[in-house]
Amino acid sequence: MFNNYFNKNLKEDEELIQVIRIFPLALANHILISLLIILLSFFLFYILLKQGGWGLSAWLIILLSGIFYGLRTWIIWSLNGFVITSQRIIDYDQKGFFTKTVSECTLDKIQDVSYQVIGPWQTMLHFGSVKLQTAGSLPSIEIHRVRDPHKLQQLITDTQRRYSAGDFEESEEMSATELLDTMRTIRAEIGEEQFKKILERKKGTKSDPSPKD
């Protein structure tokens, strides 16, 4: 749903490699709070309904509060992303509906990539933090509570190696679609009759090869 949110700021020659988000189970406390509020509203339903209009209003407030809290958690989780591209690392840190911090670093500025797993909870569920140490005065970039941080470390290292080797450089060869579009443009500019003459001349050249010496 939010993929275009991360794609819209990419450059024309930039390829999106992967979007990393917080491990959902790391948000278990927020999910549990939302569920408890919703369950509480149903538990109090008959009690509050007997109180008349104000009781029904109170029940709706409790129910909607639980739903709102859960929806807010999901939206903020969706808008938080650690984006790996063919040129940069971009960290979208969404703190609330109206508070956002975006940090980025080009792949050639990354000096060190490390990860950290602390405590039994993170060890059992295989999630932790990844830190990028950058060159010069650029601030380091960190992402917390991600699934399999060692795999993310390897992905960043591999992407950085491919970037240094020039694997992401745009190919100069035209795709089949681009070639067809080019031919249509040429035909429209020179006219159908002239275009057919060129094709016939090309076919004649292929069917009548030059004699060998």
Secondary structure, 3 states (H helix, E strand, C coil): CCHHHHHCCCCCCCCEEEEECCCHHHHHHHHHHHHHHHHHHHHCHHHHHCCCHHHHHHHHHHHHHHHHHHHHHHHHHHHCEEEEECCEEEEEEECCCCCEEEEEEEHHHEEEEEEECCHHHHHHHCEEEEEEEECCCCCCEEEEEEECHHHHHHHHHHHHHHHHHCCCCCCCCCCHHHHHHHHHHHHHHHCHHHHHHHHHHHHHHHHCCCCCC
